[in-house]
Amino acid sequence: MSLRSAPSLPRHVRIQYDPVRQAFAVLSPEKVFWPNEISLDILRRCDGRSTVERIIADIAADYDSDPEDVAADVIAFLQEWSDKLLVKL
């Protein structure tokens, strides 16, 4: 993965609101994930147009943090979800 990669969600993955739990779930075949707020913010930016660098900058701005402080966490998250086939890099 590079900072110029533009991650996206594969066709088989979608984000859906669950009114019973009042939370968003990430659905894939035979799997359901319940991401926390920051994870959900990252996943929503995985649109195939926003680069990893842009996602890091946006997350840092939203949470009033230095991009250098969040970069490693965002990259690790994207790599982990890519390894699970939930994000395409």
N, CA, C and O of each residue as an XYZ file, in Angstrom:
356
protein
N       0.854     -1.173      0.000
C       0.000      0.000      0.000
C       0.898      1.233      0.000
O       1.939      1.271      0.656
N       0.465      2.231     -0.751
C       1.180      3.501     -0.737
C       0.207      4.606     -0.354
O      -1.004      4.393     -0.303
N       0.751      5.787     -0.087
C      -0.114      6.919      0.247
C      -0.968      7.344     -0.936
O      -1.953      8.063     -0.770
N      -0.590      6.898     -2.136
C      -1.377      7.228     -3.333
C      -2.434      6.186     -3.661
O      -3.225      6.379     -4.585
N      -2.460      5.083     -2.918
C      -3.505      4.074     -3.121
C      -4.859      4.703     -2.823
O      -4.981      5.553     -1.941
N      -5.873      4.275     -3.565
C      -7.236      4.774     -3.354
C      -8.120      3.594     -2.954
O      -8.719      2.946     -3.812
N      -8.203      3.315     -1.650
C      -8.961      2.151     -1.199
C     -10.454      2.272     -1.497
O     -11.009      3.368     -1.577
N     -11.081      1.109     -1.657
C     -12.527      1.053     -1.880
C     -13.067     -0.197     -1.202
O     -12.320     -1.105     -0.837
N     -14.367     -0.217     -1.048
C     -15.019     -1.406     -0.507
C     -15.358     -2.326     -1.669
O     -15.894     -1.866     -2.677
N     -15.059     -3.612     -1.551
C     -15.429     -4.546     -2.615
C     -16.952     -4.620     -2.757
O     -17.690     -4.205     -1.863
N     -17.401     -5.148     -3.877
C     -18.854     -5.257     -4.125
C     -19.582     -6.039     -3.036
O     -20.742     -5.759     -2.733
N     -18.898     -7.019     -2.450
C     -19.560     -7.886     -1.478
C     -19.587     -7.283     -0.070
O     -20.072     -7.930      0.858
N     -19.084     -6.074      0.107
C     -19.037     -5.431      1.422
C     -19.890     -4.173      1.392
O     -19.813     -3.378      0.455
N     -20.705     -4.003      2.427
C     -21.509     -2.784      2.511
C     -21.660     -2.365      3.962
O     -21.559     -3.172      4.886
N     -21.900     -1.097      4.124
C     -22.145     -0.515      5.444
C     -23.641     -0.298      5.563
O     -24.267      0.301      4.688
N     -24.207     -0.793      6.657
C     -25.662     -0.692      6.827
C     -25.981     -0.354      8.269
O     -25.353     -0.871      9.192
N     -26.954      0.509      8.455
C     -27.401      0.882      9.795
C     -28.346     -0.182     10.335
O     -29.267     -0.616      9.643
N     -28.114     -0.597     11.572
C     -28.975     -1.571     12.242
C     -29.809     -0.820     13.279
O     -29.286     -0.418     14.319
N     -31.111     -0.626     13.004
C     -31.936      0.150     13.929
C     -32.126     -0.511     15.295
O     -32.363      0.180     16.286
N     -32.025     -1.824     15.357
C     -32.186     -2.516     16.639
C     -31.015     -2.187     17.567
O     -31.215     -1.866     18.739
N     -29.808     -2.267     17.040
C     -28.610     -1.957     17.844
C     -28.252     -0.475     17.806
O     -27.381     -0.019     18.546
N     -28.928      0.266     16.943
C     -28.649      1.681     16.746
C     -27.163      1.906     16.488
O     -26.515      2.747     17.111
N     -26.651      1.119     15.544
C     -25.235      1.182     15.185
C     -25.075      0.755     13.735
O     -25.938      0.085     13.168
N     -23.958      1.154     13.150
C     -23.643      0.736     11.792
C     -22.872     -0.570     11.815
O     -22.008     -0.783     12.665
N     -23.196     -1.439     10.870
C     -22.517     -2.714     10.716
C     -21.856     -2.743      9.341
O     -22.328     -2.116      8.393
N     -20.772     -3.471      9.257
C     -20.138     -3.734      7.970
C     -20.487     -5.179      7.639
O     -20.128     -6.104      8.367
N     -21.196     -5.353      6.526
C     -21.682     -6.675      6.154
C     -20.879     -7.223      4.982
O     -20.614     -6.523      4.004
N     -20.502     -8.477      5.105
C     -19.892     -9.212      3.998
C     -20.478    -10.617      4.071
O     -21.075    -10.980      5.085
N     -20.320    -11.407      3.027
C     -20.934    -12.732      3.073
C     -20.559    -13.506      4.337
O     -19.387    -13.760      4.614
N     -21.575    -13.863      5.077
C     -21.446    -14.678      6.282
C     -20.668    -14.018      7.408
O     -20.271    -14.699      8.353
N     -20.435    -12.698      7.335
C     -19.711    -11.997      8.390
C     -20.364    -10.650      8.650
O     -20.864     -9.994      7.737
N     -20.347    -10.253      9.913
C     -20.824     -8.939     10.309
C     -19.782     -8.355     11.253
O     -19.330     -9.018     12.187
N     -19.408     -7.106     10.996
C     -18.441     -6.418     11.839
C     -19.118     -5.169     12.394
O     -19.928     -4.538     11.714
N     -18.784     -4.823     13.619
C     -19.353     -3.657     14.283
C     -18.224     -2.659     14.544
O     -17.647     -2.649     15.631
N     -17.905     -1.820     13.553
C     -16.773     -0.904     13.710
C     -17.073      0.224     14.694
O     -18.220      0.642     14.858
N     -16.018      0.703     15.341
C     -16.187      1.877     16.197
C     -16.292      3.122     15.316
O     -16.194      3.030     14.093
N     -16.486      4.258     15.925
C     -16.750      5.495     15.187
C     -15.599      5.875     14.251
O     -15.836      6.256     13.105
N     -14.376      5.775     14.723
C     -13.231      6.153     13.885
C     -13.067      5.170     12.729
O     -12.801      5.581     11.599
N     -13.221      3.889     13.000
C     -13.134      2.890     11.934
C     -14.189      3.151     10.867
O     -13.911      3.059      9.671
N     -15.379      3.470     11.299
C     -16.468      3.776     10.360
C     -16.137      5.013      9.528
O     -16.418      5.054      8.331
N     -15.542      6.019     10.164
C     -15.134      7.219      9.432
C     -14.106      6.888      8.351
O     -14.165      7.440      7.252
N     -13.178      6.003      8.650
C     -12.181      5.590      7.663
C     -12.862      4.824      6.530
O     -12.621      5.103      5.355
N     -13.706      3.867      6.881
C     -14.365      3.041      5.863
C     -15.246      3.869      4.930
O     -15.301      3.595      3.731
N     -15.918      4.855      5.452
C     -16.770      5.701      4.613
C     -15.963      6.478      3.581
O     -16.492      6.877      2.543
N     -14.708      6.687      3.862
C     -13.832      7.408      2.932
C     -13.208      6.486      1.881
O     -12.536      6.961      0.965
N     -13.420      5.202      2.004
C     -12.876      4.226      1.046
C     -13.814      4.160     -0.160
O     -14.581      3.211     -0.323
N     -13.731      5.185     -0.989
C     -14.647      5.324     -2.118
C     -13.977      5.085     -3.467
O     -14.615      5.239     -4.509
N     -12.697      4.712     -3.459
C     -11.979      4.475     -4.704
C     -11.450      5.746     -5.338
O     -10.752      5.687     -6.350
N     -11.769      6.889     -4.761
C     -11.277      8.179     -5.267
C     -10.318      8.839     -4.276
O      -9.316      9.432     -4.677
N     -10.624      8.734     -2.997
C      -9.787      9.334     -1.956
C      -8.550      8.478     -1.733
O      -8.644      7.265     -1.551
N      -7.396      9.119     -1.750
C      -6.148      8.392     -1.514
C      -5.961      8.161     -0.023
O      -6.626      8.785      0.805
N      -5.053      7.263      0.303
C      -4.726      7.015      1.711
C      -4.246      8.327      2.343
O      -4.610      8.644      3.476
N      -3.445      9.072      1.619
C      -2.944     10.357      2.122
C      -4.101     11.307      2.436
O      -4.084     11.972      3.472
N      -5.103     11.381      1.559
C      -6.265     12.244      1.773
C      -7.089     11.758      2.969
O      -7.566     12.565      3.766
N      -7.254     10.441      3.091
C      -8.005      9.875      4.219
C      -7.318     10.239      5.531
O      -7.980     10.631      6.493
N      -6.003     10.113      5.572
C      -5.249     10.465      6.780
C      -5.456     11.941      7.108
O      -5.718     12.289      8.260
N      -5.341     12.804      6.110
C      -5.514     14.247      6.337
C      -6.925     14.563      6.830
O      -7.097     15.371      7.743
N      -7.926     13.935      6.236
C      -9.313     14.190      6.635
C      -9.596     13.705      8.058
O     -10.242     14.400      8.842
N      -9.110     12.517      8.379
C      -9.308     11.981      9.734
C      -8.604     12.881     10.752
O      -9.166     13.194     11.802
N      -7.385     13.290     10.441
C      -6.645     14.173     11.346
C      -7.400     15.480     11.560
O      -7.483     15.976     12.683
N      -7.949     16.035     10.483
C      -8.705     17.285     10.602
C      -9.981     17.090     11.418
O     -10.310     17.916     12.269
N     -10.693     16.003     11.158
C     -11.944     15.742     11.886
C     -11.726     15.554     13.382
O     -12.575     15.934     14.188
N     -10.595     14.973     13.752
C     -10.320     14.681     15.163
C      -9.280     15.629     15.750
O      -8.720     15.372     16.816
N      -9.027     16.739     15.033
C      -8.113     17.777     15.500
C      -6.777     17.183     15.959
O      -6.313     17.440     17.070
N      -6.178     16.389     15.080
C      -4.913     15.718     15.368
C      -3.910     16.034     14.276
O      -4.268     16.511     13.199
N      -2.667     15.763     14.566
C      -1.603     15.918     13.575
C      -1.659     14.712     12.644
O      -1.742     13.581     13.123
N      -1.614     14.920     11.311
C      -1.638     13.778     10.382
C      -0.566     12.733     10.659
O      -0.799     11.541     10.461
N       0.593     13.162     11.109
C       1.658     12.209     11.432
C       1.265     11.305     12.599
O       1.704     10.158     12.675
N       0.438     11.823     13.504
C       0.019     11.033     14.662
C      -1.004      9.959     14.298
O      -1.078      8.928     14.967
N      -1.791     10.185     13.249
C      -2.829      9.215     12.889
C      -2.439      8.324     11.708
O      -3.083      7.304     11.466
N      -1.403      8.696     10.982
C      -1.031      7.976      9.760
C      -0.800      6.489      9.995
O      -1.341      5.661      9.263
N      -0.015      6.142     10.989
C       0.295      4.730     11.230
C      -0.957      3.934     11.568
O      -1.114      2.799     11.119
N      -1.848      4.522     12.357
C      -3.081      3.821     12.734
C      -4.010      3.620     11.538
O      -4.594      2.549     11.377
N      -4.146      4.648     10.702
C      -5.004      4.537      9.522
C      -4.437      3.490      8.564
O      -5.177      2.653      8.049
N      -3.142      3.536      8.329
C      -2.508      2.564      7.430
C      -2.648      1.150      7.977
O      -2.961      0.227      7.224
N      -2.423      0.967      9.265
C      -2.562     -0.362      9.871
C      -4.000     -0.861      9.766
O      -4.229     -2.035      9.478
N      -4.964      0.021      9.998
C      -6.371     -0.362      9.888
C      -6.698     -0.804      8.469
O      -7.297     -1.860      8.266
N      -6.302      0.011      7.482
C      -6.595     -0.325      6.087
C      -5.921     -1.634      5.683
O      -6.514     -2.438      4.963
N      -4.695     -1.855      6.137
C      -4.000     -3.096      5.802
C      -4.694     -4.297      6.436
O      -4.857     -5.334      5.794
N      -5.099     -4.158      7.687
C      -5.800     -5.253      8.376
C      -7.110     -5.598      7.664
O      -7.413     -6.773      7.455
N      -7.874     -4.589      7.297
C      -9.152     -4.841      6.625
C      -8.932     -5.346      5.203
O      -9.752     -6.095      4.673
N      -7.847     -4.943      4.599
C      -7.499     -5.478      3.277
C      -7.142     -6.955      3.389
O      -7.532     -7.761      2.544
N      -6.408     -7.301      4.424
C      -6.038     -8.709      4.644
C      -7.278     -9.576      4.855
O      -7.270    -10.762      4.525
N      -8.341     -8.989      5.401
C      -9.607     -9.700      5.617
C     -10.510     -9.654      4.376
O     -11.626    -10.174      4.391
N     -10.014     -9.027      3.307
C     -10.746     -8.873      2.042
C     -11.972     -7.980      2.190
O     -12.963     -8.161      1.483
N     -11.908     -7.021      3.105
C     -13.013     -6.099      3.329
C     -12.747     -4.722      2.729
O     -13.658     -3.901      2.627
N     -11.499     -4.469      2.331
C     -11.111     -3.233      1.670
C     -10.182     -3.606      0.524
O      -9.287     -4.436      0.680
N     -10.405     -2.981     -0.635
C      -9.506     -3.182     -1.786
C      -8.520     -2.030     -1.826
O      -8.911     -0.864     -1.778
N      -7.239     -2.361     -1.914
C      -6.211     -1.316     -1.977
C      -5.708     -1.147     -3.396
O      -4.839     -0.312     -3.648
